[in-house]
Each structure stands twice: as C-alpha cells, then as structure tokens.
Amino acid sequence: MEIRQFFTSFFAFAQKTLAAFRFTDLLDILVLAAIFFGIYQFLRDRRAANLLAGLVVLVLARIVVYFLQMNATLYLLDAVFDVGIIAIIVIFRDEIRTVLEKVGDRPWRTLRRFGDDKDLTETHKLIAAVCDAAGAMCKVDPKTGESTGALIVIERTTKLGDIVSGGTILDAAPSSTAFQSIFYKGAPMHDGAVVVRNNRIAAAGCMLPITADTDISQELGSRHRAALGMSEVSDAVIVVVSEETGIISVACDGTMTREFGMRGLKMELTQKLIRKKDREGENMPSIT
C-alpha cells in the first residue's frame, strides 16, 4: 500500500511539474549544463581538478551531515563555506584569469582575424621566414652535437603588450637571417622569446609565463614549458626548436604538437594564421 501511495504521489508531482514547465526553464537547464561542462573540460587536465574534486566532496558531506542532523559537524562545515568563495578565488586565481581572458577574447575572434587588416603577402612571407629559420636552427651542429634553440611567439587577437614591454624592442622585418641571428648562442637575447606582432618582429629576449601543468613530460625543457604557458593564457601561436634534440614543436590553445617537418610546419602555421577563405587559391611563397 505504501509503495502504491509513493508512486501515486510521485506521478502527481511529476504531472504538476510538467504542467508548470516553460521553455525558458529548458533553456536555463541547457545553459547551466553548458557552463558546468565547460568548467569540467577546462579543469579536467589541470592541477585544479583535484582541488575541485575536494570541494565537491565537502559539498556532498555537508548535505549528508544536514540530513543526519549532526549539528557540531554542520556548524564546522558552514564555517568553512562562509570563507569558501574567497578561498576558491585564491586557489583558482590562475585558472580564473585564464578562463576570463579566453572568454573575453573569443567573441571578437570572428570580427578580428589575424589577416583581416594585414597584407596576406606579408603573412605568407612571415610563415616562410619562420619555417626557413626553424629548418636551419633544427640542424645539429657537428662541433657541439646540439641544435640552435628558438622560441617564436606569433601574436593573434590576444594582445601581448606586457610580454613585449619586458623584452628588447626591435620592430624589425621578419626574415630567416634575423631569427637565426637573434637565437645564435652567442647573441645576448638568445635565451628569451621573440614576439611577432603585425607581421614584424616586435621584441626579443622576452620572458614568458611557465605552464602550471605538473603532468608535462620531463623531456620538455624550459622553452617548451614557457611556450605551453604562453598558449594557456593567450591565443598566440608559439614555435619551439629544441636545443637538445632539434625537434620543432608548435603550442597553441594550451596544447603542444611536436616533431614537425618543414612542410607540416608550413601547413600548421598557414592554418593557424590565415583564414580558410583566404587560404583557398593563394600561392604561398615556397620554403627555401
């Protein structure tokens, strides 16, 4: 009899709820689902995911304690949650900053593409110069057994003025010779990064933020960690040449792809820096 009353009450409640259901309620649910899914995707592969899991455990514990009427423990958990917002901001400050930067940037990407107000010929020349320089620098020096390490940051819609101002301002035309001269081991700025803005070398010797990802391969050195860190806080395209192995890598949007050949690097940079409609039918300068 009790089971019958339960199902009767349940169906009555469901019918009443559905009768009062509006389209905006469905939209509200979908928006919340999208927000939570986005948060999950962003934190899934980051150190903050473990902290978020701990927070979920505390919330579930608070619910259980409330229903069991464990007043002393409930008081303690409430005290924790009273300062929880401030603690979350402090703990997740780097992740929150990254999210806000990316969210603030994305609505403008369709309006401000890399090649919109720039000569496409100059962009193609930049790509060719980067590829030529990377191809030359990745070769192993028979005397030292090492390659020439390089770190080239190509600005897109996220402005990197704070990074540029921390380096040596050059405002020079990009060329394979220029890149190789900057990263030559005897050069004073070879340890830093080069930032390319508006198809010109804006600055050299720039310092980049290091990634906070603790799961990154131990094989990757400081250049790769800096490239990954820069890609996590901006939409820049970063080209890395490993000094130890000569392997060419590209970091973008928080991920790194390694072991590019010259043709693959050219295709990757073209895809990242030039819109699809502008790529079609274009005759790009060949890589020498």
Phi and psi restraints in degrees (value plus and minus 20) as a CYANA .aco file:
   2 GLU   PHI     -86.0   -46.0
   2 GLU   PSI     -56.8   -16.8
   3 ILE   PHI     -85.1   -45.1
   3 ILE   PSI     -60.7   -20.7
   4 ARG   PHI     -83.8   -43.8
   4 ARG   PSI     -60.7   -20.7
   5 GLN   PHI     -85.7   -45.7
   5 GLN   PSI     -57.0   -17.0
   6 PHE   PHI     -82.2   -42.2
   6 PHE   PSI     -69.9   -29.9
   7 PHE   PHI     -86.6   -46.6
   7 PHE   PSI     -55.4   -15.4
   8 THR   PHI     -83.2   -43.2
   8 THR   PSI     -64.6   -24.6
   9 SER   PHI     -85.9   -45.9
   9 SER   PSI     -59.3   -19.3
  10 PHE   PHI     -84.2   -44.2
  10 PHE   PSI     -67.3   -27.3
  11 PHE   PHI     -87.7   -47.7
  11 PHE   PSI     -53.2   -13.2
  12 ALA   PHI     -85.3   -45.3
  12 ALA   PSI     -61.7   -21.7
  13 PHE   PHI     -85.5   -45.5
  13 PHE   PSI     -62.4   -22.4
  14 ALA   PHI     -84.0   -44.0
  14 ALA   PSI     -61.1   -21.1
  15 GLN   PHI     -84.6   -44.6
  15 GLN   PSI     -61.1   -21.1
  16 LYS   PHI     -85.7   -45.7
  16 LYS   PSI     -59.5   -19.5
  17 THR   PHI     -86.7   -46.7
  17 THR   PSI     -64.6   -24.6
  18 LEU   PHI     -84.9   -44.9
  18 LEU   PSI     -54.4   -14.4
  19 ALA   PHI     -85.8   -45.8
  19 ALA   PSI     -52.3   -12.3
  20 ALA   PHI    -112.8   -72.8
  20 ALA   PSI     -18.6    21.4
  21 PHE   PHI     -94.0   -54.0
  21 PHE   PSI     115.5   155.5
  22 ARG   PHI    -137.3   -97.3
  22 ARG   PSI     143.3   183.3
  23 PHE   PHI     -83.2   -43.2
  23 PHE   PSI     -56.7   -16.7
  24 THR   PHI     -84.6   -44.6
  24 THR   PSI     -47.9    -7.9
  25 ASP   PHI     -85.3   -45.3
  25 ASP   PSI     -62.1   -22.1
  26 LEU   PHI     -83.9   -43.9
  26 LEU   PSI     -62.3   -22.3
  27 LEU   PHI     -82.6   -42.6
  27 LEU   PSI     -59.9   -19.9
  28 ASP   PHI     -81.4   -41.4
  28 ASP   PSI     -63.0   -23.0
  29 ILE   PHI     -84.4   -44.4
  29 ILE   PSI     -63.0   -23.0
  30 LEU   PHI     -84.7   -44.7
  30 LEU   PSI     -59.7   -19.7
  31 VAL   PHI     -84.3   -44.3
  31 VAL   PSI     -65.3   -25.3
  32 LEU   PHI     -82.4   -42.4
  32 LEU   PSI     -61.2   -21.2
  33 ALA   PHI     -82.0   -42.0
  33 ALA   PSI     -61.8   -21.8
  34 ALA   PHI     -84.9   -44.9
  34 ALA   PSI     -59.8   -19.8
  35 ILE   PHI     -84.3   -44.3
  35 ILE   PSI     -68.7   -28.7
  36 PHE   PHI     -84.8   -44.8
  36 PHE   PSI     -57.0   -17.0
  37 PHE   PHI     -86.5   -46.5
  37 PHE   PSI     -59.7   -19.7
  38 GLY   PHI     -83.9   -43.9
  38 GLY   PSI     -61.4   -21.4
  39 ILE   PHI     -83.3   -43.3
  39 ILE   PSI     -61.9   -21.9
  40 TYR   PHI     -82.6   -42.6
  40 TYR   PSI     -65.3   -25.3
  41 GLN   PHI     -83.4   -43.4
  41 GLN   PSI     -59.0   -19.0
  42 PHE   PHI     -88.9   -48.9
  42 PHE   PSI     -59.4   -19.4
  43 LEU   PHI    -110.7   -70.7
  43 LEU   PSI     -30.5     9.5
  44 ARG   PHI     -76.4   -36.4
  44 ARG   PSI     -63.7   -23.7
  45 ASP   PHI    -124.5   -84.5
  45 ASP   PSI       0.2    40.2
  46 ARG   PHI    -137.4   -97.4
  46 ARG   PSI     142.1   182.1
  47 ARG   PHI     -79.7   -39.7
  47 ARG   PSI     -50.0   -10.0
  48 ALA   PHI     -86.7   -46.7
  48 ALA   PSI     -37.2     2.8
  49 ALA   PHI     -80.9   -40.9
  49 ALA   PSI     -58.0   -18.0
  50 ASN   PHI     -86.1   -46.1
  50 ASN   PSI     -58.1   -18.1
  51 LEU   PHI     -88.0   -48.0
  51 LEU   PSI     -58.5   -18.5
  52 LEU   PHI     -85.2   -45.2
  52 LEU   PSI     -59.1   -19.1
  53 ALA   PHI     -81.7   -41.7
  53 ALA   PSI     -59.7   -19.7
  54 GLY   PHI     -83.8   -43.8
  54 GLY   PSI     -57.0   -17.0
  55 LEU   PHI     -85.5   -45.5
  55 LEU   PSI     -60.4   -20.4
  56 VAL   PHI     -82.5   -42.5
  56 VAL   PSI     -60.3   -20.3
  57 VAL   PHI     -81.1   -41.1
  57 VAL   PSI     -61.9   -21.9
  58 LEU   PHI     -83.8   -43.8
  58 LEU   PSI     -60.0   -20.0
  59 VAL   PHI     -83.8   -43.8
  59 VAL   PSI     -64.9   -24.9
  60 LEU   PHI     -84.0   -44.0
  60 LEU   PSI     -59.4   -19.4
  61 ALA   PHI     -83.3   -43.3
  61 ALA   PSI     -59.1   -19.1
  62 ARG   PHI     -83.7   -43.7
  62 ARG   PSI     -58.8   -18.8
  63 ILE   PHI     -85.2   -45.2
  63 ILE   PSI     -65.1   -25.1
  64 VAL   PHI     -83.6   -43.6
  64 VAL   PSI     -65.3   -25.3
  65 VAL   PHI     -82.8   -42.8
  65 VAL   PSI     -56.6   -16.6
  66 TYR   PHI     -83.6   -43.6
  66 TYR   PSI     -65.8   -25.8
  67 PHE   PHI     -91.0   -51.0
  67 PHE   PSI     -48.2    -8.2
  68 LEU   PHI    -105.3   -65.3
  68 LEU   PSI     -24.3    15.7
  69 GLN   PHI      35.3    75.3
  69 GLN   PSI      25.1    65.1
  70 MET   PHI    -109.0   -69.0
  70 MET   PSI      66.7   106.7
  71 ASN   PHI     -82.9   -42.9
  71 ASN   PSI     -61.4   -21.4
  72 ALA   PHI     -84.3   -44.3
  72 ALA   PSI     -66.6   -26.6
  73 THR   PHI     -86.6   -46.6
  73 THR   PSI     -57.2   -17.2
  74 LEU   PHI     -82.2   -42.2
  74 LEU   PSI     -60.7   -20.7
  75 TYR   PHI     -83.0   -43.0
  75 TYR   PSI     -61.6   -21.6
  76 LEU   PHI     -85.0   -45.0
  76 LEU   PSI     -64.8   -24.8
  77 LEU   PHI     -86.4   -46.4
  77 LEU   PSI     -57.2   -17.2
  78 ASP   PHI     -82.7   -42.7
  78 ASP   PSI     -57.6   -17.6
  79 ALA   PHI     -84.7   -44.7
  79 ALA   PSI     -56.6   -16.6
  80 VAL   PHI     -85.9   -45.9
  80 VAL   PSI     -63.0   -23.0
  81 PHE   PHI     -92.2   -52.2
  81 PHE   PSI     -42.3    -2.3
  82 ASP   PHI     -81.3   -41.3
  82 ASP   PSI     -54.0   -14.0
  83 VAL   PHI    -126.7   -86.7
  83 VAL   PSI      -9.2    30.8
  84 GLY   PHI     -83.5   -43.5
  84 GLY   PSI     -58.9   -18.9
  85 ILE   PHI     -82.7   -42.7
  85 ILE   PSI     -64.7   -24.7
  86 ILE   PHI     -84.9   -44.9
  86 ILE   PSI     -61.8   -21.8
  87 ALA   PHI     -82.1   -42.1
  87 ALA   PSI     -61.1   -21.1
  88 ILE   PHI     -83.1   -43.1
  88 ILE   PSI     -62.7   -22.7
  89 ILE   PHI     -82.2   -42.2
  89 ILE   PSI     -61.3   -21.3
  90 VAL   PHI     -88.4   -48.4
  90 VAL   PSI     -66.1   -26.1
  91 ILE   PHI     -87.6   -47.6
  91 ILE   PSI     -62.3   -22.3
  92 PHE   PHI    -121.3   -81.3
  92 PHE   PSI       3.3    43.3
  93 ARG   PHI     -78.6   -38.6
  93 ARG   PSI     -62.3   -22.3
  94 ASP   PHI     -86.9   -46.9
  94 ASP   PSI     -62.5   -22.5
  95 GLU   PHI     -87.1   -47.1
  95 GLU   PSI     -60.2   -20.2
  96 ILE   PHI     -83.1   -43.1
  96 ILE   PSI     -62.1   -22.1
  97 ARG   PHI     -81.5   -41.5
  97 ARG   PSI     -64.1   -24.1
  98 THR   PHI     -82.6   -42.6
  98 THR   PSI     -63.9   -23.9
  99 VAL   PHI     -81.3   -41.3
  99 VAL   PSI     -67.6   -27.6
 100 LEU   PHI     -84.1   -44.1
 100 LEU   PSI     -58.7   -18.7
 101 GLU   PHI     -83.8   -43.8
 101 GLU   PSI     -62.9   -22.9
 102 LYS   PHI     -91.5   -51.5
 102 LYS   PSI     -60.5   -20.5
 103 VAL   PHI     -85.4   -45.4
 103 VAL   PSI     -59.9   -19.9
 104 GLY   PHI     -89.1   -49.1
 104 GLY   PSI     -43.9    -3.9
 105 ASP   PHI    -108.5   -68.5
 105 ASP   PSI     -56.1   -16.1
 106 ARG   PHI     -81.7   -41.7
 106 ARG   PSI     -60.0   -20.0
 107 PRO   PHI     -79.6   -39.6
 107 PRO   PSI     -40.9    -0.9
 108 TRP   PHI    -116.8   -76.8
 108 TRP   PSI     -25.5    14.5
 109 ARG   PHI     -85.1   -45.1
 109 ARG   PSI     -53.9   -13.9
 110 THR   PHI     -94.3   -54.3
 110 THR   PSI     -38.7     1.3
 111 LEU   PHI    -115.9   -75.9
 111 LEU   PSI     -47.7    -7.7
 112 ARG   PHI    -147.1  -107.1
 112 ARG   PSI      62.5   102.5
 113 ARG   PHI    -109.0   -69.0
 113 ARG   PSI     139.5   179.5
 114 PHE   PHI     -76.9   -36.9
 114 PHE   PSI     -59.8   -19.8
 115 GLY   PHI    -117.0   -77.0
 115 GLY   PSI     -12.5    27.5
 116 ASP   PHI     -83.2   -43.2
 116 ASP   PSI     -68.3   -28.3
 117 ASP   PHI    -131.6   -91.6
 117 ASP   PSI       5.1    45.1
 118 LYS   PHI    -145.7  -105.7
 118 LYS   PSI     131.8   171.8
 119 ASP   PHI     -90.1   -50.1
 119 ASP   PSI     102.7   142.7
 120 LEU   PHI     -81.7   -41.7
 120 LEU   PSI     -50.8   -10.8
 121 THR   PHI     -82.3   -42.3
 121 THR   PSI     -60.4   -20.4
 122 GLU   PHI     -86.8   -46.8
 122 GLU   PSI     -55.6   -15.6
 123 THR   PHI     -86.5   -46.5
 123 THR   PSI     -61.2   -21.2
 124 HIS   PHI     -83.2   -43.2
 124 HIS   PSI     -59.6   -19.6
 125 LYS   PHI     -84.4   -44.4
 125 LYS   PSI     -58.5   -18.5
 126 LEU   PHI     -81.6   -41.6
 126 LEU   PSI     -66.2   -26.2
 127 ILE   PHI     -80.7   -40.7
 127 ILE   PSI     -64.1   -24.1
 128 ALA   PHI     -83.4   -43.4
 128 ALA   PSI     -59.7   -19.7
 129 ALA   PHI     -85.7   -45.7
 129 ALA   PSI     -62.6   -22.6
 130 VAL   PHI     -84.6   -44.6
 130 VAL   PSI     -63.5   -23.5
 131 CYS   PHI     -85.5   -45.5
 131 CYS   PSI     -64.0   -24.0
 132 ASP   PHI     -80.9   -40.9
 132 ASP   PSI     -64.2   -24.2
 133 ALA   PHI     -85.9   -45.9
 133 ALA   PSI     -64.0   -24.0
 134 ALA   PHI     -83.2   -43.2
 134 ALA   PSI     -59.2   -19.2
 135 GLY   PHI     -84.0   -44.0
 135 GLY   PSI     -56.1   -16.1
 136 ALA   PHI     -95.9   -55.9
 136 ALA   PSI     -61.0   -21.0
 137 MET   PHI     -95.0   -55.0
 137 MET   PSI     -41.8    -1.8
 138 CYS   PHI     -98.8   -58.8
 138 CYS   PSI     -31.5     8.5
 139 LYS   PHI     -92.0   -52.0
 139 LYS   PSI     120.9   160.9
 140 VAL   PHI     -99.9   -59.9
 140 VAL   PSI     109.9   149.9
 141 ASP   PHI     -95.1   -55.1
 141 ASP   PSI     101.0   141.0
 142 PRO   PHI     -83.5   -43.5
 142 PRO   PSI     -42.8    -2.8
 143 LYS   PHI     -97.4   -57.4
 143 LYS   PSI     -63.2   -23.2
 144 THR   PHI    -120.2   -80.2
 144 THR   PSI     -39.7     0.3
 145 GLY   PHI      54.3    94.3
 145 GLY   PSI      -4.7    35.3
 146 GLU   PHI    -146.8  -106.8
 146 GLU   PSI     143.3   183.3
 147 SER   PHI    -118.1   -78.1
 147 SER   PSI     159.6   199.6
 148 THR   PHI    -114.4   -74.4
 148 THR   PSI      95.4   135.4
 149 GLY   PHI     -91.4   -51.4
 149 GLY   PSI     122.9   162.9
 150 ALA   PHI    -166.6  -126.6
 150 ALA   PSI     132.2   172.2
 151 LEU   PHI    -164.9  -124.9
 151 LEU   PSI      84.2   124.2
 152 ILE   PHI    -136.0   -96.0
 152 ILE   PSI     100.4   140.4
 153 VAL   PHI    -125.7   -85.7
 153 VAL   PSI     101.4   141.4
 154 ILE   PHI    -126.8   -86.8
 154 ILE   PSI      91.8   131.8
 155 GLU   PHI     -89.7   -49.7
 155 GLU   PSI     119.9   159.9
 156 ARG   PHI    -137.0   -97.0
 156 ARG   PSI    -134.8   -94.8
 157 THR   PHI    -106.0   -66.0
 157 THR   PSI     -48.4    -8.4
 158 THR   PHI     -96.4   -56.4
 158 THR   PSI      98.6   138.6
 159 LYS   PHI     -94.0   -54.0
 159 LYS   PSI     117.4   157.4
 160 LEU   PHI    -136.0   -96.0
 160 LEU   PSI      19.1    59.1
 161 GLY   PHI     -79.6   -39.6
 161 GLY   PSI     -57.5   -17.5
 162 ASP   PHI     -87.7   -47.7
 162 ASP   PSI     -52.8   -12.8
 163 ILE   PHI     -92.7   -52.7
 163 ILE   PSI     -63.5   -23.5
 164 VAL   PHI     -82.5   -42.5
 164 VAL   PSI     -63.2   -23.2
 165 SER   PHI     -85.6   -45.6
 165 SER   PSI     -41.5    -1.5
 166 GLY   PHI    -103.4   -63.4
 166 GLY   PSI     -26.0    14.0
 167 GLY   PHI    -129.3   -89.3
 167 GLY   PSI    -182.9  -142.9
 168 THR   PHI    -118.0   -78.0
 168 THR   PSI      97.8   137.8
 169 ILE   PHI     -89.9   -49.9
 169 ILE   PSI     109.9   149.9
 170 LEU   PHI    -138.9   -98.9
 170 LEU   PSI     -69.2   -29.2
 171 ASP   PHI      31.0    71.0
 171 ASP   PSI      38.2    78.2
 172 ALA   PHI    -136.9   -96.9
 172 ALA   PSI     135.4   175.4
 173 ALA   PHI     -90.7   -50.7
 173 ALA   PSI     115.5   155.5
 174 PRO   PHI     -94.3   -54.3
 174 PRO   PSI     119.4   159.4
 175 SER   PHI    -176.8  -136.8
 175 SER   PSI     140.0   180.0
 176 SER   PHI     -79.9   -39.9
 176 SER   PSI     -61.1   -21.1
 177 THR   PHI     -83.5   -43.5
 177 THR   PSI     -60.6   -20.6
 178 ALA   PHI     -83.5   -43.5
 178 ALA   PSI     -65.4   -25.4
 179 PHE   PHI     -83.2   -43.2
 179 PHE   PSI     -64.0   -24.0
 180 GLN   PHI     -85.7   -45.7
 180 GLN   PSI     -55.3   -15.3
 181 SER   PHI     -87.4   -47.4
 181 SER   PSI     -60.1   -20.1
 182 ILE   PHI     -85.1   -45.1
 182 ILE   PSI     -61.9   -21.9
 183 PHE   PHI    -113.4   -73.4
 183 PHE   PSI     -14.5    25.5
 184 TYR   PHI     -79.0   -39.0
 184 TYR   PSI     117.2   157.2
 185 LYS   PHI     -79.8   -39.8
 185 LYS   PSI     -45.8    -5.8
 186 GLY   PHI    -106.7   -66.7
 186 GLY   PSI     -25.8    14.2
 187 ALA   PHI     -97.0   -57.0
 187 ALA   PSI     126.9   166.9
 188 PRO   PHI     -88.9   -48.9
 188 PRO   PSI     -40.2    -0.2
 189 MET   PHI    -130.5   -90.5
 189 MET   PSI      -3.6    36.4
 190 HIS   PHI     -91.0   -51.0
 190 HIS   PSI     -41.0    -1.0
 191 ASP   PHI    -100.9   -60.9
 191 ASP   PSI     -41.5    -1.5
 192 GLY   PHI    -110.0   -70.0
 192 GLY   PSI    -190.2  -150.2
 193 ALA   PHI    -124.6   -84.6
 193 ALA   PSI     130.6   170.6
 194 VAL   PHI    -117.2   -77.2
 194 VAL   PSI     113.2   153.2
 195 VAL   PHI    -129.7   -89.7
 195 VAL   PSI     105.0   145.0
 196 VAL   PHI    -122.8   -82.8
 196 VAL   PSI     105.9   145.9
 197 ARG   PHI    -153.2  -113.2
 197 ARG   PSI     113.8   153.8
 198 ASN   PHI      32.7    72.7
 198 ASN   PSI      21.5    61.5
 199 ASN   PHI      44.8    84.8
 199 ASN   PSI       2.8    42.8
 200 ARG   PHI    -154.0  -114.0
 200 ARG   PSI     132.5   172.5
 201 ILE   PHI     -95.4   -55.4
 201 ILE   PSI      84.5   124.5
 202 ALA   PHI     -95.9   -55.9
 202 ALA   PSI     -63.8   -23.8
 203 ALA   PHI    -178.3  -138.3
 203 ALA   PSI     140.3   180.3
 204 ALA   PHI    -153.7  -113.7
 204 ALA   PSI     145.2   185.2
 205 GLY   PHI      49.6    89.6
 205 GLY   PSI       8.1    48.1
 206 CYS   PHI    -105.4   -65.4
 206 CYS   PSI     125.2   165.2
 207 MET   PHI    -117.5   -77.5
 207 MET   PSI     114.0   154.0
 208 LEU   PHI    -130.9   -90.9
 208 LEU   PSI     134.4   174.4
 209 PRO   PHI     -88.9   -48.9
 209 PRO   PSI     119.5   159.5
 210 ILE   PHI    -105.9   -65.9
 210 ILE   PSI     119.8   159.8
 211 THR   PHI     -81.3   -41.3
 211 THR   PSI     125.6   165.6
 212 ALA   PHI    -112.8   -72.8
 212 ALA   PSI     -17.9    22.1
 213 ASP   PHI     -90.6   -50.6
 213 ASP   PSI      95.9   135.9
 214 THR   PHI    -104.5   -64.5
 214 THR   PSI     -28.7    11.3
 215 ASP   PHI    -113.2   -73.2
 215 ASP   PSI     -14.3    25.7
 216 ILE   PHI     -86.4   -46.4
 216 ILE   PSI     125.6   165.6
 217 SER   PHI     -78.4   -38.4
 217 SER   PSI     119.2   159.2
 218 GLN   PHI     -88.0   -48.0
 218 GLN   PSI     -35.6     4.4
 219 GLU   PHI     -91.8   -51.8
 219 GLU   PSI     -41.1    -1.1
 220 LEU   PHI    -106.1   -66.1
 220 LEU   PSI     110.8   150.8
 221 GLY   PHI    -110.8   -70.8
 221 GLY   PSI    -183.6  -143.6
 222 SER   PHI     -85.7   -45.7
 222 SER   PSI     -53.8   -13.8
 223 ARG   PHI     -84.2   -44.2
 223 ARG   PSI     -65.1   -25.1
 224 HIS   PHI     -86.8   -46.8
 224 HIS   PSI     -58.1   -18.1
 225 ARG   PHI     -86.5   -46.5
 225 ARG   PSI     -58.2   -18.2
 226 ALA   PHI     -88.0   -48.0
 226 ALA   PSI     -60.7   -20.7
 227 ALA   PHI     -82.0   -42.0
 227 ALA   PSI     -63.8   -23.8
 228 LEU   PHI     -85.9   -45.9
 228 LEU   PSI     -60.8   -20.8
 229 GLY   PHI     -82.3   -42.3
 229 GLY   PSI     -61.3   -21.3
 230 MET   PHI     -84.3   -44.3
 230 MET   PSI     -58.1   -18.1
 231 SER   PHI     -91.4   -51.4
 231 SER   PSI     -40.2    -0.2
 232 GLU   PHI     -99.4   -59.4
 232 GLU   PSI     -44.6    -4.6
 233 VAL   PHI    -131.7   -91.7
 233 VAL   PSI     -14.6    25.4
 234 SER   PHI    -174.5  -134.5
 234 SER   PSI     155.5   195.5
 235 ASP   PHI    -122.6   -82.6
 235 ASP   PSI      -1.0    39.0
 236 ALA   PHI     -84.9   -44.9
 236 ALA   PSI     135.3   175.3
 237 VAL   PHI    -124.2   -84.2
 237 VAL   PSI     103.6   143.6
 238 ILE   PHI    -138.0   -98.0
 238 ILE   PSI     105.4   145.4
 239 VAL   PHI    -123.4   -83.4
 239 VAL   PSI     110.5   150.5
 240 VAL   PHI    -144.2  -104.2
 240 VAL   PSI     114.0   154.0
 241 VAL   PHI    -134.6   -94.6
 241 VAL   PSI     101.7   141.7
 242 SER   PHI     -94.6   -54.6
 242 SER   PSI     110.0   150.0
 243 GLU   PHI     -91.0   -51.0
 243 GLU   PSI     -52.8   -12.8
 244 GLU   PHI     -99.2   -59.2
 244 GLU   PSI     -60.9   -20.9
 245 THR   PHI    -134.3   -94.3
 245 THR   PSI     -37.7     2.3
 246 GLY   PHI      58.1    98.1
 246 GLY   PSI     -15.0    25.0
 247 ILE   PHI     -91.2   -51.2
 247 ILE   PSI     116.1   156.1
 248 ILE   PHI    -118.2   -78.2
 248 ILE   PSI     109.2   149.2
 249 SER   PHI    -147.7  -107.7
 249 SER   PSI     137.6   177.6
 250 VAL   PHI    -150.4  -110.4
 250 VAL   PSI     107.1   147.1
 251 ALA   PHI    -130.3   -90.3
 251 ALA   PSI     116.5   156.5
 252 CYS   PHI    -182.2  -142.2
 252 CYS   PSI     114.7   154.7
 253 ASP   PHI      35.1    75.1
 253 ASP   PSI      19.6    59.6
 254 GLY   PHI      61.5   101.5
 254 GLY   PSI     -13.7    26.3
 255 THR   PHI    -147.5  -107.5
 255 THR   PSI     135.1   175.1
 256 MET   PHI    -147.0  -107.0
 256 MET   PSI     112.0   152.0
 257 THR   PHI    -132.8   -92.8
 257 THR   PSI     113.0   153.0
 258 ARG   PHI    -135.6   -95.6
 258 ARG   PSI     151.3   191.3
 259 GLU   PHI      39.9    79.9
 259 GLU   PSI      36.9    76.9
 260 PHE   PHI    -107.4   -67.4
 260 PHE   PSI     120.4   160.4
 261 GLY   PHI    -111.5   -71.5
 261 GLY   PSI     159.0   199.0
 262 MET   PHI     -84.8   -44.8
 262 MET   PSI     -62.0   -22.0
 263 ARG   PHI     -87.0   -47.0
 263 ARG   PSI     -62.9   -22.9
 264 GLY   PHI     -85.7   -45.7
 264 GLY   PSI     -58.0   -18.0
 265 LEU   PHI     -85.9   -45.9
 265 LEU   PSI     -61.9   -21.9
 266 LYS   PHI     -81.9   -41.9
 266 LYS   PSI     -63.3   -23.3
 267 MET   PHI     -85.4   -45.4
 267 MET   PSI     -60.6   -20.6
 268 GLU   PHI     -85.4   -45.4
 268 GLU   PSI     -66.1   -26.1
 269 LEU   PHI     -87.2   -47.2
 269 LEU   PSI     -58.1   -18.1
 270 THR   PHI     -82.7   -42.7
 270 THR   PSI     -61.7   -21.7
 271 GLN   PHI     -86.9   -46.9
 271 GLN   PSI     -57.5   -17.5
 272 LYS   PHI     -98.7   -58.7
 272 LYS   PSI     -51.8   -11.8
 273 LEU   PHI    -124.1   -84.1
 273 LEU   PSI     -35.5     4.5
 274 ILE   PHI    -147.2  -107.2
 274 ILE   PSI     115.7   155.7
 275 ARG   PHI     -82.9   -42.9
 275 ARG   PSI     133.4   173.4
 276 LYS   PHI     -79.2   -39.2
 276 LYS   PSI     -63.0   -23.0
 277 LYS   PHI     -87.9   -47.9
 277 LYS   PSI     -46.1    -6.1
 278 ASP   PHI    -103.9   -63.9
 278 ASP   PSI     -41.8    -1.8
 279 ARG   PHI     -94.9   -54.9
 279 ARG   PSI     -51.5   -11.5
 280 GLU   PHI     -88.8   -48.8
 280 GLU   PSI     104.5   144.5
 281 GLY   PHI      62.3   102.3
 281 GLY   PSI     -17.3    22.7
 282 GLU   PHI    -106.1   -66.1
 282 GLU   PSI     120.1   160.1
 283 ASN   PHI    -120.7   -80.7
 283 ASN   PSI      83.8   123.8
 284 MET   PHI    -103.8   -63.8
 284 MET   PSI     127.2   167.2
 285 PRO   PHI     -79.2   -39.2
 285 PRO   PSI     120.3   160.3
 286 SER   PHI     -95.0   -55.0
 286 SER   PSI     136.6   176.6
 287 ILE   PHI    -108.8   -68.8
 287 ILE   PSI     104.7   144.7
